């Protein structure tokens, strides 16, 4: 075998490693590696891997090999790489995930709406999932600007934007900050607007000490903190008579641990202390506000009903016993109601 042939096999191994980080898209690996993949994995000597960049650079922000096109990343104006999924054709639906998760949290919605003829798009917020673990920019202005960069890159028109929890704040701020020219409708699910923290103007909010405690727990033992959140209030598994799902807990924990601790630490301030009141007042498109009375993460009374009142064209859909993570645990109901709103 010639040196060039060995060199190309080494590059294939590195491509495989890079693509494999944080994803199970086997078809995409096979497409890039081709039939030579098994041979390359077995036969390339370790020394040949030195021809590529250092392995330490792989986990956080994969760097494309020169001349190799990547279809699942955009780079923002401040150099942050945002990972996204873009499946199907038809009217686009853009999904913004909650803290501290990733685009994977929308699996049940992506497959459902893809099968109903829509183009589905979901991204990992900066510092989350497979996007760059940058140390700064973890605020609603940057979140909204990153979403705007994605919609512009994909040249989306008449899109429906759906945001869950922190993602609902992201969608709200995006619409107010960047306008509605590309958007037809929006939905806010268990979303953080108008304002979570208690202030003189928002007496029904949660005390700041609650969110300070979240940061303390995250800094002390992020892994345990995420396990506790997923096992308890996020999905309502701490409620009497509710059957716990180990698979849902593990998937939540997995997504959280994929992201960066700094992004998640700062994100607590972003989702709890950002006041979306004026943003909501600016929005004129139809918006469906979906919230449960038993939401233990974003309490109902100070969230969903207030947002619906502030919106010019808002509709409130209330659920009685669903948890904060209802897009996962009650996916069938949420998907059906969301589809009805989109078609209305």
Rosetta silent file (secondary structure, phi, psi, omega in degrees, C-alpha in Angstrom):
SEQUENCE: XXXXXXXXXXXXXXXXXXXXXXXXXXXXXXXXXXXXXXXXXXXXXXXXXXXXXXXXXXXXXXXXXXXXXXXXXXXXXXXXXXXXXXXXXXXXXXXXXXXXXXXXXXXXXXXXXXXXXXXXXXXXXXXXXXXXXXXXXXXXXXXXXXXXXXXXXXXXXXXXXXXXXXXXXXXXXXXXXXXXXXXXXXXXXXXXXXXXXXXXXXXXXXXXXXXXXXXXXXXXXXXXXXXXXXXXXXXXXXXXXXXXXXXXXXXXXXXXXXXXXXXXXXXXXXXXXXXXXXXXXXXXXXXXXXXXXXXXXXXXXXXXXXXXXXXXXXXXXXXXXXXXXXXXXXXXXXXXXXXXXXXX
SCORE:     score description
SCORE:     0.000 S_00000001
   1 L     0.000  135.894 -178.216    0.000    0.000    0.000 S_00000001
   2 L   -74.159  164.019  177.578    1.321    3.442   -0.935 S_00000001
   3 H   -60.403  -42.036 -179.405    1.900    6.242    1.577 S_00000001
   4 H   -61.538  -39.858  179.376   -0.988    8.234    0.089 S_00000001
   5 H   -65.234  -42.353  178.002   -3.361    5.308    0.493 S_00000001
   6 H   -64.315  -39.376  179.659   -2.346    4.852    4.127 S_00000001
   7 H   -60.710  -43.005 -179.564   -2.712    8.569    4.698 S_00000001
   8 H   -65.850  -37.415  177.173   -6.260    8.513    3.311 S_00000001
   9 H   -64.280  -38.877  177.770   -7.182    5.583    5.565 S_00000001
  10 H   -62.743  -42.145  178.122   -5.890    7.529    8.565 S_00000001
  11 H   -62.048  -38.169  178.647   -8.033   10.489    7.577 S_00000001
  12 H   -62.196  -39.688  178.649  -11.058    8.191    7.370 S_00000001
  13 H   -61.896  -44.422 -179.279  -10.467    7.000   10.936 S_00000001
  14 H   -66.669  -40.250  176.009  -10.332   10.579   12.194 S_00000001
  15 H   -57.554  -42.910 -179.924  -13.460   11.477   10.220 S_00000001
  16 H   -60.495  -44.901 -178.827  -15.195    8.540   11.902 S_00000001
  17 H   -62.936  -43.081 -178.196  -14.119    9.694   15.363 S_00000001
  18 H   -66.213  -44.492 -178.841  -15.262   13.252   14.741 S_00000001
  19 H   -67.432  -31.910 -176.265  -18.633   12.268   13.356 S_00000001
  20 H   -72.570  -17.057 -177.559  -19.163    9.788   16.153 S_00000001
  21 L   -66.706  115.774  172.585  -18.956   12.379   18.924 S_00000001
  22 L    71.203   20.228  179.710  -22.403   12.851   20.420 S_00000001
  23 L  -147.938  155.410  176.471  -24.377   11.193   17.649 S_00000001
  24 L  -119.243   25.229 -177.144  -25.715    7.798   16.605 S_00000001
  25 L   -78.984   82.598 -175.607  -26.242    8.655   12.946 S_00000001
  26 H   -66.439  -33.026 -179.345  -24.709    5.474   11.531 S_00000001
  27 H   -64.395  -35.469 -178.980  -25.893    6.192    8.002 S_00000001
  28 H   -70.209  -37.909  176.756  -23.958    9.470    7.988 S_00000001
  29 H   -61.907  -45.504 -178.037  -20.797    7.713    9.152 S_00000001
  30 H   -63.606  -37.603 -178.573  -21.169    5.104    6.463 S_00000001
  31 H   -61.334  -41.876 -177.053  -21.757    7.744    3.777 S_00000001
  32 H   -80.129  -39.384 -175.901  -18.479    9.504    4.569 S_00000001
  33 H   -78.412  -35.776 -177.544  -16.362    6.454    5.328 S_00000001
  34 H    72.232 -168.779 -174.722  -17.632    4.217    2.566 S_00000001
  35 H   -70.165  -14.768 -177.230  -16.799    0.526    2.341 S_00000001
  36 H   -79.461   -6.047 -173.575  -13.186    1.081    3.407 S_00000001
  37 H   -56.302  -51.554 -177.945  -14.200    1.942    6.989 S_00000001
  38 H   -59.741  -39.469 -179.915  -13.771   -1.529    8.551 S_00000001
  39 H   -64.124  -44.107 -178.532  -10.382   -1.970    6.885 S_00000001
  40 H   -61.758  -41.347 -177.172   -9.222    1.459    8.014 S_00000001
  41 H   -66.040  -29.998 -175.889  -10.260    0.825   11.594 S_00000001
  42 H   -91.077  -27.503 -166.898   -8.325   -2.456   11.741 S_00000001
  43 H  -110.756  -16.273 -175.239   -5.210   -1.716    9.777 S_00000001
  44 L   -72.065  126.440  178.649   -4.063    1.885   10.253 S_00000001
  45 L   -69.026  146.901 -178.342   -0.989    2.043   12.507 S_00000001
  46 H   -54.357  -34.894 -177.359   -1.286    4.407   15.522 S_00000001
  47 H   -62.440  -28.689 -177.658    1.552    6.558   14.244 S_00000001
  48 H   -66.787  -24.778 -178.976   -0.456    7.435   11.147 S_00000001
  49 H   -67.094  -18.632  178.412   -3.026    9.230   13.291 S_00000001
  50 H   -66.306  -13.460  178.488   -0.426   11.888   14.023 S_00000001
  51 H   -68.254  -18.760 -178.954   -1.038   13.154   10.487 S_00000001
  52 L  -103.528 -176.999 -179.297   -4.265   14.728   11.778 S_00000001
  53 L   -69.612  166.682 -176.023   -5.041   17.254   14.547 S_00000001
  54 L   -65.646  138.439 -179.752   -4.673   16.354   18.204 S_00000001
  55 H   -58.271  -28.047 -177.383   -7.430   14.092   19.570 S_00000001
  56 H   -61.228  -18.945 -178.434   -7.968   16.496   22.489 S_00000001
  57 H   -86.371   -6.168 -172.867   -9.663   18.921   20.114 S_00000001
  58 L   -73.477  -47.612 -169.242  -12.342   16.444   19.054 S_00000001
  59 L   -62.607  -37.849 -170.267  -14.921   16.371   21.902 S_00000001
  60 L   -82.657  -53.798 -174.630  -15.846   20.053   22.205 S_00000001
  61 L  -145.470   89.360 -175.740  -16.004   21.576   18.743 S_00000001
  62 L   -54.016  133.369  179.355  -15.095   19.340   15.791 S_00000001
  63 L   -99.593  125.988 -178.408  -12.988   21.146   13.212 S_00000001
  64 L   -62.851  143.300  170.689  -13.732   20.265    9.570 S_00000001
  65 L   -68.869  140.136 -175.899  -10.942   18.726    7.548 S_00000001
  66 L   -53.931  127.098  179.185   -9.865   21.186    4.884 S_00000001
  67 L    88.464   -7.852 -179.753  -12.110   20.829    1.862 S_00000001
  68 L   -95.398  124.456 -177.225  -14.636   18.660    3.704 S_00000001
  69 L   -85.449  134.844  174.555  -18.147   20.140    3.845 S_00000001
  70 L  -112.938  129.918 -173.870  -20.185   19.837    7.051 S_00000001
  71 L  -101.637    2.701 -174.838  -23.953   20.160    6.700 S_00000001
  72 L  -122.165   19.754  179.348  -24.910   20.198   10.380 S_00000001
  73 E  -138.208  141.528  165.772  -22.987   23.179   11.740 S_00000001
  74 E  -122.130  157.002  177.259  -23.106   26.941   11.351 S_00000001
  75 E  -113.555  124.922 -178.828  -20.578   29.401   12.739 S_00000001
  76 L   -77.022  171.791 -177.058  -21.887   32.539   14.420 S_00000001
  77 L   -65.667  -21.273  176.592  -20.301   35.966   14.058 S_00000001
  78 L   -99.696   17.643  170.574  -18.444   35.471   17.352 S_00000001
  79 L    84.801   11.506  178.912  -16.992   32.144   16.204 S_00000001
  80 L   -88.586  132.875  179.267  -19.324   29.730   18.012 S_00000001
  81 E   -94.424  124.589 -177.861  -20.301   26.609   16.096 S_00000001
  82 E  -107.697  121.408  177.609  -23.968   25.670   16.430 S_00000001
  83 E   -83.375  142.104  177.054  -25.024   22.099   15.700 S_00000001
  84 E  -147.550  157.151  171.199  -28.426   21.507   14.109 S_00000001
  85 E  -108.665  142.249 -179.623  -30.642   18.813   12.607 S_00000001
  86 E  -144.948  102.326 -174.413  -32.600   19.562    9.442 S_00000001
  87 E  -120.788  140.835  169.191  -34.872   16.808    8.173 S_00000001
  88 L    82.793 -173.167  179.635  -37.544   16.658    5.492 S_00000001
  89 L  -132.455  178.264 -179.391  -39.301   19.200    3.306 S_00000001
  90 L   100.411 -166.645  179.416  -42.415   21.319    3.562 S_00000001
  91 L   -63.412  131.027 -175.969  -43.259   24.099    5.996 S_00000001
  92 E   -80.179  139.364  170.495  -40.429   24.362    8.533 S_00000001
  93 E  -118.881  122.736 -176.574  -40.930   23.833   12.254 S_00000001
  94 E  -108.431  126.299 -175.552  -38.000   25.019   14.383 S_00000001
  95 E  -110.188  129.378  177.628  -37.614   23.587   17.889 S_00000001
  96 E  -113.454  121.273 -170.841  -35.704   25.297   20.718 S_00000001
  97 L   -82.794  168.802  178.431  -34.866   23.002   23.648 S_00000001
  98 L   -88.389  172.768  177.424  -34.884   23.543   27.390 S_00000001
  99 L   -78.923  140.842   -9.823  -32.034   23.833   29.899 S_00000001
 100 L  -103.571   45.542 -164.891  -29.601   22.001   30.050 S_00000001
 101 L   -92.102 -150.315 -177.280  -30.585   19.681   27.223 S_00000001
 102 L  -151.913 -177.832  177.804  -30.055   19.460   23.465 S_00000001
 103 H   -59.565  -23.185 -179.349  -31.899   19.008   20.183 S_00000001
 104 H   -63.355  -21.644 -178.982  -32.275   15.324   21.117 S_00000001
 105 H   -67.909  -12.263 -179.424  -34.961   16.261   23.628 S_00000001
 106 H   -98.765   13.982 -175.335  -37.286   16.859   20.672 S_00000001
 107 H   -50.176  -47.241 -176.539  -37.025   13.322   19.239 S_00000001
 108 H   -64.400  -33.685  179.045  -40.723   12.559   19.703 S_00000001
 109 H   -78.749  -41.306 -178.983  -41.734   15.812   18.010 S_00000001
 110 H   -59.086  -46.376 -178.901  -39.193   15.632   15.176 S_00000001
 111 H   -69.050  -40.149 -179.064  -40.340   12.179   14.092 S_00000001
 112 H   -62.355  -51.217 -175.691  -44.038   12.989   14.497 S_00000001
 113 H   -75.921  -28.200  172.656  -44.011   16.171   12.432 S_00000001
 114 H   -61.506  -42.459  179.659  -41.599   14.746    9.873 S_00000001
 115 H   -71.355  -14.377  176.355  -44.109   11.973    9.268 S_00000001
 116 L   -99.377   14.492  171.335  -46.839   14.601    8.828 S_00000001
 117 L    89.881   15.390  179.765  -44.999   16.257    5.965 S_00000001
 118 L  -100.973  156.340  170.089  -43.158   19.062    7.729 S_00000001
 119 E   -87.986  123.877 -175.092  -39.520   20.078    7.590 S_00000001
 120 E  -114.095  135.445 -175.575  -38.192   19.774   11.151 S_00000001
 121 E  -135.142  132.950  175.700  -35.174   21.649   12.501 S_00000001
 122 E  -145.056  139.203 -177.658  -33.634   21.558   15.968 S_00000001
 123 E  -122.831  159.924  171.334  -30.339   22.966   17.200 S_00000001
 124 L   -91.622  120.365  178.153  -28.113   22.612   20.241 S_00000001
 125 L   -57.299  151.869  179.437  -27.912   25.956   22.039 S_00000001
 126 L   -52.578  136.023 -178.170  -24.389   27.356   22.424 S_00000001
 127 L    81.648   -6.456 -178.028  -22.576   25.494   25.178 S_00000001
 128 L  -112.694  155.548  173.574  -25.103   22.648   25.007 S_00000001
 129 L    51.983 -124.064 -175.541  -25.003   19.269   23.279 S_00000001
 130 L   -97.862    2.938  177.149  -22.692   19.214   20.270 S_00000001
 131 L   -79.288  167.853 -176.952  -22.291   22.976   19.907 S_00000001
 132 L   -57.849  133.865  176.276  -19.142   24.814   20.999 S_00000001
 133 L   -86.045   63.439  179.606  -18.557   24.804   24.739 S_00000001
 134 L   -69.313  153.967 -177.610  -17.768   28.487   24.746 S_00000001
 135 L   -88.991   -6.862 -177.898  -17.147   30.229   28.049 S_00000001
 136 L  -140.332  178.802  179.180  -19.273   33.286   27.367 S_00000001
 137 L    81.557   19.393 -177.235  -22.391   34.512   25.598 S_00000001
 138 L   -94.014   72.492 -179.435  -24.808   32.498   27.723 S_00000001
 139 L  -148.189  167.430 -173.597  -27.625   35.015   27.771 S_00000001
 140 H   -66.427  -30.702  176.848  -30.891   35.549   25.916 S_00000001
 141 H   -61.030  -47.686  179.720  -29.435   38.097   23.496 S_00000001
 142 H   -68.214  -39.358  178.362  -26.884   35.573   22.241 S_00000001
 143 H   -59.185  -45.998 -179.565  -29.438   32.734   22.250 S_00000001
 144 H   -66.305  -40.098  179.942  -31.799   34.799   20.098 S_00000001
 145 H   -67.090  -37.143  177.019  -29.004   35.935   17.784 S_00000001
 146 H   -65.014  -40.535  177.710  -27.813   32.352   17.309 S_00000001
 147 H   -64.774  -39.695  177.367  -31.347   31.296   16.397 S_00000001
 148 H   -64.100  -39.071  178.277  -31.564   34.188   13.953 S_00000001
 149 H   -62.787  -38.881  179.615  -28.248   33.131   12.395 S_00000001
 150 H   -67.945  -46.923 -178.549  -29.604   29.604   11.907 S_00000001
 151 H   -64.973  -33.563  177.381  -32.896   30.720   10.345 S_00000001
 152 H   -70.865  -43.181  179.304  -31.017   33.081    8.033 S_00000001
 153 H   -59.210  -40.380 -179.696  -28.501   30.395    7.048 S_00000001
 154 L   -87.446   -3.880  179.530  -31.335   28.017    6.155 S_00000001
 155 L    51.211   52.114 -177.953  -33.349   30.871    4.584 S_00000001
 156 L   -76.272  142.371  177.233  -36.500   29.788    6.406 S_00000001
 157 L  -135.947  144.423 -179.768  -39.835   31.341    5.491 S_00000001
 158 L    53.122   39.890 -177.972  -43.278   30.948    7.122 S_00000001
 159 E   -79.596  154.026  169.252  -41.684   28.904    9.884 S_00000001
 160 E  -105.524  126.885  179.099  -43.358   27.740   13.064 S_00000001
 161 E  -105.942  129.684 -178.697  -41.150   28.192   16.125 S_00000001
 162 E  -123.713  124.930 -179.856  -41.664   25.931   19.128 S_00000001
 163 E  -126.281  134.116  177.201  -39.824   26.507   22.400 S_00000001
 164 E  -109.233  130.147  174.861  -39.853   24.420   25.566 S_00000001
 165 L    58.137 -117.500  175.998  -38.909   25.919   28.935 S_00000001
 166 H   -59.730  -33.957  177.235  -35.761   28.022   28.367 S_00000001
 167 H   -61.819  -28.958  175.284  -36.333   27.479   24.660 S_00000001
 168 H   -66.944  -35.461  173.797  -39.630   29.299   25.054 S_00000001
 169 H   -67.455  -39.582  178.088  -37.697   32.302   26.293 S_00000001
 170 H   -60.599  -46.154  179.790  -35.318   31.978   23.370 S_00000001
 171 H   -63.766  -44.624 -179.660  -38.192   31.959   20.874 S_00000001
 172 H   -60.068  -46.784 -178.116  -39.895   34.911   22.560 S_00000001
 173 H   -70.227  -34.332  176.424  -36.729   37.017   22.569 S_00000001
 174 H   -61.154  -47.108 -178.495  -35.902   36.008   18.988 S_00000001
 175 H   -63.937  -41.086 -178.888  -39.291   37.203   17.729 S_00000001
 176 H   -73.913  -34.250 -174.398  -39.059   40.506   19.598 S_00000001
 177 H   -85.305  -33.302 -173.656  -35.401   41.142   18.758 S_00000001
 178 H  -116.908   -1.898  176.257  -35.328   39.999   15.115 S_00000001
 179 L    87.293  175.381 -172.788  -38.909   40.416   13.956 S_00000001
 180 L  -112.053   12.997 -173.061  -41.526   38.087   12.528 S_00000001
 181 L   -62.344  -26.987 -179.150  -40.792   38.290    8.795 S_00000001
 182 L   -99.705    1.652 -168.217  -39.689   34.637    8.635 S_00000001
 183 E  -120.999  138.934  177.754  -42.274   33.295   11.089 S_00000001
 184 E  -100.645  -44.484 -178.344  -45.929   32.278   10.730 S_00000001
 185 E  -148.884  169.406  176.495  -46.755   30.998   14.219 S_00000001
 186 E  -147.196  158.369  175.733  -45.117   30.061   17.503 S_00000001
 187 E  -137.444  135.105  178.496  -45.755   27.811   20.487 S_00000001
 188 E  -114.794  114.672 -175.400  -44.431   28.182   24.016 S_00000001
 189 E  -110.634  120.187 -179.804  -44.450   24.920   25.987 S_00000001
 190 L    48.563   41.332 -166.466  -43.850   25.007   29.768 S_00000001
 191 L   -87.872  155.603 -174.721  -41.966   28.197   28.982 S_00000001
 192 L   -75.968  -25.406  177.669  -40.135   30.558   31.328 S_00000001
 193 L   -61.622  156.003    4.155  -41.706   33.891   30.209 S_00000001
 194 L   -77.581  -38.817 -178.773  -42.718   36.399   31.376 S_00000001
 195 L  -162.834  130.195 -176.568  -40.276   36.253   34.353 S_00000001
 196 L   -87.200  -38.771 -173.205  -39.406   33.463   36.769 S_00000001
 197 E   -77.311  149.019  179.137  -37.631   35.290   39.589 S_00000001
 198 L   -77.284  129.433  175.292  -39.549   37.158   42.280 S_00000001
 199 L  -138.920  176.328  177.202  -39.324   40.946   42.123 S_00000001
 200 L   -61.075  -36.609  179.480  -41.436   43.862   43.322 S_00000001
 201 L   -82.147  -13.684 -177.947  -43.116   43.915   39.908 S_00000001
 202 L  -132.293   67.903 -174.177  -43.398   40.106   39.864 S_00000001
 203 L   -65.864  -17.599 -179.475  -44.426   39.086   43.393 S_00000001
 204 L   -86.565   -0.774 -178.863  -45.571   35.637   42.276 S_00000001
 205 L   -75.297  173.922  178.625  -42.112   34.592   41.095 S_00000001
 206 E   -84.446  143.221  179.030  -39.677   32.255   42.832 S_00000001
 207 L   -59.337  145.231 -179.615  -37.137   33.766   45.255 S_00000001
 208 H   -57.411  -29.431 -179.245  -33.692   34.363   43.783 S_00000001
 209 H   -60.673  -28.414  177.528  -32.277   32.055   46.453 S_00000001
 210 H   -62.270  -46.072 -177.993  -33.912   29.115   44.691 S_00000001
 211 H   -75.552  -31.880  172.821  -31.868   29.715   41.546 S_00000001
 212 H   -60.519  -39.269  178.048  -28.741   30.515   43.540 S_00000001
 213 H   -64.142  -36.079  176.136  -29.172   27.070   45.077 S_00000001
 214 H   -59.629  -43.671 -178.963  -29.332   25.517   41.614 S_00000001
 215 H   -65.839  -38.476  178.271  -25.953   27.050   40.802 S_00000001
 216 H   -62.637  -45.677 -179.650  -24.446   25.812   44.070 S_00000001
 217 H   -65.661  -39.792  179.035  -25.625   22.255   43.401 S_00000001
 218 H   -62.757  -44.530 -178.111  -24.417   22.363   39.807 S_00000001
 219 H   -68.277  -32.539 -176.998  -20.964   23.578   40.823 S_00000001
 220 H   -77.172  -42.866 -177.344  -20.682   21.011   43.629 S_00000001
 221 H  -162.785   82.535 -175.331  -21.771   17.908   41.718 S_00000001
 222 H   -59.129  -41.980 -177.965  -23.358   18.524   38.339 S_00000001
 223 H   -59.827  -46.208  179.990  -23.840   14.833   37.598 S_00000001
 224 H   -68.742  -39.921  179.022  -25.792   14.180   40.788 S_00000001
 225 H   -59.060  -44.987 -179.708  -27.792   17.395   40.429 S_00000001
 226 H   -66.680  -37.526  177.819  -28.924   16.420   36.934 S_00000001
 227 H   -64.136  -40.137 -179.813  -29.842   12.943   38.076 S_00000001
 228 H   -66.900  -41.150 -179.594  -31.941   14.383   40.893 S_00000001
 229 H   -63.911  -46.650 -177.708  -33.769   16.832   38.607 S_00000001
 230 H   -69.192  -34.225 -178.017  -34.615   14.181   36.018 S_00000001
 231 H   -76.489  -18.164 -175.070  -35.618   11.597   38.629 S_00000001
 232 L  -119.014 -101.434 -167.036  -37.938   14.009   40.389 S_00000001
 233 L   -70.931  -27.096 -174.572  -39.640   17.271   39.459 S_00000001
 234 L   -60.886  -45.811 -179.909  -38.797   17.590   35.767 S_00000001
 235 L  -104.192    4.885  179.522  -40.937   14.615   34.737 S_00000001
 236 L    72.455   20.369 -178.664  -43.096   14.520   37.867 S_00000001
 237 L   -72.054   -8.296  175.986  -41.665   11.169   38.923 S_00000001
 238 L   -88.964   -1.399  178.540  -41.793   12.396   42.525 S_00000001
 239 L   -82.324  141.965  178.332  -45.597   12.560   42.416 S_00000001
 240 L   -58.333  134.139  176.165  -47.570    9.734   44.117 S_00000001
 241 L    82.725   -4.165  178.922  -48.720    7.097   41.685 S_00000001
 242 L   -88.223  125.268 -179.844  -46.515    8.294   38.805 S_00000001
 243 L   -79.362  126.136 -179.234  -44.451    5.509   37.267 S_00000001
 244 L   -77.163  148.944  177.039  -40.824    6.470   36.804 S_00000001
 245 L  -117.471  108.590  179.582  -39.020    5.889   33.501 S_00000001
 246 H   -62.845  -33.824  179.748  -35.362    4.990   33.876 S_00000001
 247 H   -64.635  -43.869  179.128  -34.867    5.488   30.132 S_00000001
 248 H   -64.424  -40.891  179.006  -36.179    9.069   30.274 S_00000001
 249 H   -62.227  -47.524 -178.577  -34.003    9.830   33.306 S_00000001
 250 H   -64.760  -38.426 -179.572  -30.868    8.469   31.658 S_00000001
 251 H   -67.472  -39.827  176.833  -31.560   10.316   28.422 S_00000001
 252 H   -61.979  -48.688 -179.760  -32.044   13.611   30.288 S_00000001
 253 H   -60.614  -42.809  179.510  -28.816   13.046   32.247 S_00000001
 254 H   -58.628  -48.151 -179.056  -26.945   12.104   29.056 S_00000001
 255 H   -62.720  -42.880  179.651  -27.984   15.290   27.275 S_00000001
 256 H   -61.508  -44.449 -176.745  -27.120   17.441   30.258 S_00000001
 257 H   -74.008  -15.821  174.421  -23.655   15.968   30.688 S_00000001
 258 H   -68.278  -30.404 -175.401  -22.900   16.436   26.976 S_00000001
 259 L   -84.261 -179.106 -176.581  -22.986   20.202   27.469 S_00000001
 260 L   -94.872  138.776 -178.959  -20.624   22.546   29.253 S_00000001
 261 H   -61.359  -38.252 -179.086  -20.823   23.303   32.971 S_00000001
 262 H   -65.122  -43.337  178.753  -20.124   27.017   32.403 S_00000001
 263 H   -61.761  -41.898 -178.117  -22.947   27.343   29.873 S_00000001
 264 H   -71.896  -36.766  178.050  -25.359   25.597   32.203 S_00000001
 265 H   -63.133  -49.910  178.619  -24.242   27.604   35.242 S_00000001
 266 H   -68.269  -31.940 -178.160  -24.737   30.912   33.441 S_00000001
 267 H   -62.952  -26.498  177.549  -27.902   29.632   31.803 S_00000001
 268 H   -61.625  -40.796  176.630  -29.630   29.461   35.188 S_00000001
 269 H   -67.208  -42.024 -177.573  -29.387   33.246   35.396 S_00000001
 270 H   -60.634  -45.506 -175.664  -30.499   33.615   31.777 S_00000001
 271 H   -81.037  -23.004 -175.496  -33.700   31.612   32.144 S_00000001
 272 H   -94.895  -30.215 -172.270  -34.624   32.845   35.626 S_00000001
 273 H  -109.357   -3.353  176.890  -33.775   36.567   35.578 S_00000001
 274 L   -78.504  127.330  178.920  -34.589   37.630   32.009 S_00000001
 275 L   -94.916  114.965 -176.388  -37.786   39.669   31.893 S_00000001
 276 L   -98.777   11.095 -174.385  -39.715   38.884   28.703 S_00000001
 277 H   -56.297  -51.316 -178.193  -42.673   41.157   29.441 S_00000001
 278 H   -70.149  -31.248  176.217  -41.918   43.730   26.761 S_00000001
 279 H   -61.166  -46.977 -178.599  -40.912   41.010   24.290 S_00000001
 280 H   -60.705  -37.543 -179.406  -44.302   39.337   24.611 S_00000001
 281 H   -65.831  -25.795 -176.895  -46.083   42.634   23.996 S_00000001
 282 H   -80.890  -20.222 -171.682  -44.266   43.091   20.663 S_00000001
 283 L   -79.684  129.542 -177.739  -45.306   39.741   19.180 S_00000001
 284 L  -113.582  -18.485 -179.965  -48.266   39.851   16.792 S_00000001
 285 L   -69.642  160.847  175.924  -48.301   36.384   15.183 S_00000001
 286 E   -63.597  132.216  179.980  -50.550   33.632   16.620 S_00000001
 287 E  -130.871  127.472  174.616  -48.891   31.999   19.639 S_00000001
 288 E   -96.205  123.412  178.214  -50.070   28.886   21.465 S_00000001
 289 E  -105.017  114.942 -176.379  -49.108   28.849   25.157 S_00000001
 290 E  -113.214  119.888 -175.728  -49.132   25.289   26.536 S_00000001
 291 E  -150.241  146.092  179.083  -48.652   24.880   30.291 S_00000001
 292 E  -103.102  143.920  177.693  -49.602   22.440   33.018 S_00000001
 293 L   -67.819  -18.206 -178.818  -50.996   23.384   36.399 S_00000001
 294 L  -103.910   21.275  177.641  -48.687   20.779   37.967 S_00000001
 295 L   -68.125  117.233 -178.016  -45.458   22.141   36.456 S_00000001
 296 L   -92.520   -7.711 -178.884  -42.888   21.935   39.273 S_00000001
 297 L   -98.827  -50.521  175.841  -40.086   23.688   37.364 S_00000001
 298 L  -117.348   93.864 -175.347  -41.893   26.730   35.906 S_00000001
 299 L   -53.901  136.076 -171.474  -44.933   27.260   38.145 S_00000001
 300 H   -57.427  -51.838 -169.286  -48.119   27.701   36.145 S_00000001
 301 H   -59.697  -31.131 -177.015  -49.705   30.765   37.767 S_00000001
 302 H  -101.205   14.815 -176.324  -46.737   33.046   37.140 S_00000001
 303 L  -131.596  -90.636 -172.606  -46.000   31.803   33.617 S_00000001
 304 H   -48.882  -55.629 -178.126  -48.483   30.469   31.055 S_00000001
 305 H   -62.088  -37.783 -179.929  -51.573   32.561   31.883 S_00000001
 306 H   -68.402  -40.477  178.170  -49.564   35.775   32.204 S_00000001
 307 H   -62.555  -44.546 -179.129  -47.778   35.189   28.883 S_00000001
 308 H   -60.436  -36.125  179.832  -51.059   34.528   27.090 S_00000001
 309 H   -71.088  -34.378 -177.774  -52.482   37.818   28.392 S_00000001
 310 H   -76.420  -25.071 -179.622  -49.441   39.831   27.301 S_00000001
 311 L   -75.193  142.615  178.557  -49.492   38.434   23.756 S_00000001
 312 L   -70.287  -29.936 -175.605  -51.582   40.249   21.163 S_00000001
 313 L  -137.982   52.845 -176.130  -52.685   36.966   19.593 S_00000001
 314 E  -100.501  146.440  176.147  -52.090   34.376   22.290 S_00000001
 315 E  -126.912  127.387 -178.982  -54.079   31.227   23.094 S_00000001
 316 E   -96.899  127.529  174.663  -53.652   29.405   26.406 S_00000001
 317 E  -116.654  112.222 -174.297  -53.902   25.609   26.505 S_00000001
 318 E  -103.793  137.643  175.771  -53.913   24.355   30.099 S_00000001
 319 E  -116.026  150.882 -172.488  -53.205   20.820   31.266 S_00000001
 320 L   -87.907  -55.898 -170.378  -54.040   19.569   34.744 S_00000001
 321 L  -118.355   17.400 -179.692  -51.571   16.897   35.849 S_00000001
 322 L   -79.806  152.369  178.043  -48.802   16.968   33.246 S_00000001
 323 L   -87.012  177.503  176.812  -45.185   17.591   34.310 S_00000001
 324 L   -58.344  -41.492 -178.598  -42.756   20.207   33.077 S_00000001
 325 L   -85.587   38.130 -175.441  -41.274   17.662   30.664 S_00000001
 326 H   -64.517  -23.334  174.734  -44.648   16.886   29.083 S_00000001
 327 H   -61.603  -21.233  177.016  -43.326   16.913   25.479 S_00000001
 328 H   -94.377  -53.091 -173.531  -41.611   13.636   26.442 S_00000001
 329 H   -75.694  -29.016  178.760  -43.958   11.976   28.921 S_00000001
 330 L  -122.433   44.828 -174.539  -47.173   13.094   27.195 S_00000001
 331 H   -58.359  -39.147 -177.262  -45.826   13.351   23.663 S_00000001
 332 H   -61.212  -44.929 -179.577  -48.965   11.979   21.999 S_00000001
 333 H   -69.104  -46.989 -178.379  -51.206   14.654   23.524 S_00000001
 334 H   -61.887  -44.766 -179.697  -48.744   17.507   23.059 S_00000001
 335 H   -62.813  -43.013 -179.400  -48.036   16.569   19.445 S_00000001
 336 H   -63.487  -44.709 -179.499  -51.734   16.282   18.599 S_00000001
 337 H   -67.487  -38.168  179.475  -52.579   19.646   20.154 S_00000001
 338 H   -68.200  -40.010  178.245  -49.612   21.328   18.510 S_00000001
 339 H   -63.618  -41.045  178.832  -50.509   19.905   15.108 S_00000001
 340 H   -61.793  -40.469  178.327  -54.089   21.159   15.467 S_00000001
 341 H   -65.805  -42.951 -179.746  -52.784   24.657   16.232 S_00000001
 342 H   -62.912  -39.264 -178.038  -50.413   24.638   13.281 S_00000001
 343 H   -80.398  -15.647 -175.897  -53.190   23.551   10.900 S_00000001
 344 L   -71.197    0.000    0.000  -55.760   25.989   12.285 S_00000001
